[in-house]
């Protein structure tokens, strides 16, 4: 009987943990009087749309996008075609796409920056565009397209005057509404002579997650004077705390007094982010947190999916570390890097609209 009672108790505890772990970690404690919205720079585009809606629907003064400054990858083209194939899993053609956006920048030995054109399904050629040295979102309205997208070709051909130069086009990703396809994804091939596939070369640039997130939010309609991206060069192991400390320094330097702040993050990352931001900010600063939904698995039955189990259990261990084992440090020499100043990555150019 005693053994049966213990077994029943274990089953009850197990059931309670399964059904309460996600909502415990996905803490939402929003402040209605917050003046600043801090957006963690790594969250996905669907949640960035929700962050944009949060900003527009409430009386925020500023969005601060925070991240560490570890380089992100770009696909490098010296010449040729980048083929985005949507006939493969999980796409199997795309329908009803309203907007196509390419995030890219160019490098030139003079002022003749690379030009590119996009071709949809081998039949529709969109306007040819000249890049700049700034990470930029190039946007096309394709709402009138009547049939599914099977493939998109990004064609980059150097002008005859540039043949002896080493100009390069750097592609971060293609956005089809809220779908993001990185330039190095499994369905992307580099065709250097339009026939033979060659290996995609990735290049780690000084742009960060915060830069890309800021550019995407500008594309979604956030005013350029209402958003700033800040990055830190601090360690890779404590990314969330380093990002929080950088955001705290930038906000403290630009606001006196510091208004109430809401942190916008994803799902079960929220409670850990809240703890670490509390450590990074002065105790007098009011902090709230918003846990945006995590779209990649069913939140109510997260344990039934491999990705859900891995993500929730990993965040559980990281929360335990942050709550009970992490000790914050301060480095006086570490300074936040405003992305729009240090890298001048704040330009948005929309094409074909």
N, C-alpha and C positions, 0 to 999 in steps of 0.2 A: 504493500500500500504506500509506504514511504517512498519507494523507488518510483512508483507510478506518479506520485505527487510531484517529485522532483522533475520527472520527465514532462509532466503537464506544465510546470512552471517554466521550464526551458522553452517549451513550444510557445507559451504566451509571450515570454520575453523576446524570442526570435520574431514573432509576428509583430509585436509592438515596434521593434527596431526597424523591421522592413518597411512598415507603413509610416513611421515618423521620422526616419533619418533624413529623407529628402526635405520635407518642410522645415525641419530643425536647421539644416545647413543653409537652405534657401531663405534666409532671413530677409524680410521686408519691413523696414522701420522708417518710413518716409517722413520728412519734415515738410509741412505745408508752407512754412515761411522761408524755405531755403532760397538763397540768392545765386548760388553757384552749383552747377551740375558737373561733377567730375565723372568722366566716362573712361573706363579702363580700355586701353588702346587695342586689346587683343580680341574683343568680342566680335561675333559674326554680324553680317550685314542685316539680317532680319532683326536682330536686337538693336543695331544702330538705328534702324528705322523707328523703333519704339523709343529709343533715347531722343531722337529728333522730335517725335510727337510729345514726349514728356517736356522737352524744352519749350515747345511752342504753346502748349496748353497751360503752362504755369509761368509765374513771374520771375524767371531766372534772368540774371544779368549777364551770365557768362557760362560757356562750356569750356572746361579744361580737360583735354585728352592727355592721359598720362601713360607712359611706358618706359621701359628701359631702352637704352640706345644700341642694343645689339643689332647689327646689320640684318636686313631682310634680303631675300633673293629676288633677282630680276632675270628673266630670260634675255639673252643677248643675241641680237641679230646684226651681222655685218652686211648682209644682203640675203635676199631670198624670201621664202614664204613660211609663215607660221599657220599651220592648219589646225583649226579647232573642229574636231569630229564629234557630232552629236547623234550619230547613229549607233554609238556604243553604249553599254550600260554605265551608269544608271539613267542616261538621258533618253535614248530611243526617240530622237527628234523633239523639238520644242515648239509649242504652239502658244499663240496669244501674247507674245513678248511685245512690250510697249517701247522699251528703250534698250539700246545697246551702248555700253560705255567701255572705253579702253583706258586703263591707267598706265601711262608710259612717260618716258622722257628721252631726250636725245643727247648725244655727245658729238661735238664737231671740233675739228682743228681750226676752223674759222667760224663765220656766222651762218654757214649753210647747213642748218640742222636737218637731220633725216626727215623725209616725207614718207607717209604710208597711205595705203588705201585698203578698204575692206570690201570683200566680195562675198555675197550671200548666195549659197547654193549654185555657184558658178554662173549666176544669171544677173544678179543685181550688184552693181558697183556703187559704193557710197563715195562721198566726196574725198578727194585726196587732201591730206592734212600735213602741215609742217609742224614738227615738234619744237620744243624749246628745252633748255637745260633744267627746267623745273618739272617736278612730278606733277602731271596734269591729267584731269579727267576729260576725255574727248567723247562727247555724247551725241548719239544719233537717235532720232525719232523713227522707229520702224513699225509703228502701230498699224500702218496701212498694209503691211505684209499679209497676204491672204493665205499663204500656205506654210506648213511647218518648216522650221530651220533644221537642215540636215548637216550642214557644215558652214563654217565661216573661214575665209582665207584672209590673213593679214599679209599684204604684199609690200615689201620694202625693196625698192630699187634705187641705187645711188644714181644721181645725175651724172652725165658724162664728165662734167667739170670736177666731180668728186671721186672719180675712179681711183686716183692715186692717193687718196686720203684714207684715214682709218676712222670714219664716222660710224657710229653704232646706234642702234635703236634698242632701248631697254624697256621690256614689257613686264609689268607686274601682274596684271590680271585683266580679264574681261568680265564685265557685269552685264547680265541679261535680266533686267528688273532686279530682283533680290537674290538671284543666283550668281555666285562668284566662281569663276574658273581660272585658277592660277595659270600663268604662262608655262609652267612646267608640269601641269597635270597629266594624268595617264592618257587622256584623249587628245593631247596636243602633240603635233609632230613638226619638226623643222625640216622643210624641203628647200635645200639650198639652190637647186636648179629646177624646182617644180616637179621633179620626178623622183629623185633619189632622196630618201630620208637620211638625215644626219643627226648626230647626237646633240641634244639641247644643252647649251652651255649656260649655267647660272652664274650670276655675278652678285656678290654681296656688296651692296652700296651703303652709304652712310645714312640713307633714309631708314626710318624705324616704323614700328607698328603705329605709333602715334601719328606720324606723317600721313600714312595711308588712310587711317581712320578719319583724320581731319579732312582729307581730300574727298573721301566718300560722303562725309556729312555735309560738306560744301555742295557736293553734287546733289544731295537730297534736299537742299534748300536752306541750310543754316547760313545766316549772314556771315560774311568773312570777318566782320569786326566783332562778332560775338563768340568766336571760337579760337582757342590757342592750343597748340600741341607742345608739351614739355617732355623731355627725355632726360635720363640720367645715365652716366657711365658706370654706375656701381654694379655690384656683383650679380652673377647669373643665378645664384642659389636662392637669394631672397628678393626675387623680382617684384613681388607685390609690395613689400615694405619699401624697397628702393623707389618704386614709382610713387608710392604714397608720400614719402618724405620729399621727393622732388616737387610734387604737386603742392605740398604744404609750404615749401619755401617760396615757390612762385606766387601763390595766393597771398601769403603774408607780405611779400614785397610789393604787391600791387593793390592791396585792400587794407585800409585801416579805418575802422575796425574790420576784422574778417567776418563776413556774413555767415549765416547758417549754410551748410553744405550737404547735398545729397550725393552719394556715390552710386553710380549706375554700373552694375556688373551682371554676370550671367549666373542664374541658377544657384547650385550648391557652392559656388565660390563666394557667395555673399557674406556669410557669417565670418569667414576668415578675412575677407577684405575689410569688413567693418572693424574687426579687432586690430588689424595692422594699421589702418588709417587712424584709429583712436590713439595708437602709440606714436604715430608720426606727427599728429597735430597737437597744438597746445590744448591743454585740458579745458580752457574756457571756450573753445570753438565748438559750436553745436554741430553734430554730425548725424546724418541719417543714411539709410541704405535702401536701394531698390534692387530687388532680385528679378531681373528679366527672365522670361521663360527660356529654358534650354530646349531647342527644337529637335535635337538629333535622336532622342529616344522618348518613350512614354514615361512621363514623370510619376504617374501613379503606380506603374508596375516596372520600375527601373531595373529591378533585379532579374527580370525575365529576358533582358537583352544584354548581350556581351558588352556593348559600348556603355550602357547604363551602369552595369556592375563596375566596370573599370573606372569610369569617371567618378561615380559617387564614392566608391571605396577609396580611391586615390585622394579625393578632396577631404574625406573623413580623416585620413592619416595626416594630411597637411594641416587640417584644422587643429588636430591634437597637438602637433608640433608648434603651431602658432600660439595656441592657448597656454600650453604648459612648459614648453622648452625654449621658445624663441626669446632672445634678449636683444633689444634694439641697440644699435650703436649710432654714434653721430660722427660724421666726418666734416670738419669745418671747411676743408678744401674742396669738397664735392659741391659743384654748382649745377643748378638746373640748366638745361640747354633748350631755350625756346626754339622750336623747330622752324617757326616762320621767320626768325631772325638769323639763326645760325646756318640754316640751309635754304632759306627763301623758298619754301615749298608751299606757299599759300595761294598760288594762282589757280583759278578754275577757268577753263575755256570750254564752252559748250559749242559743238559743231553740228550743223544740220538741223537746227531747231528754229 
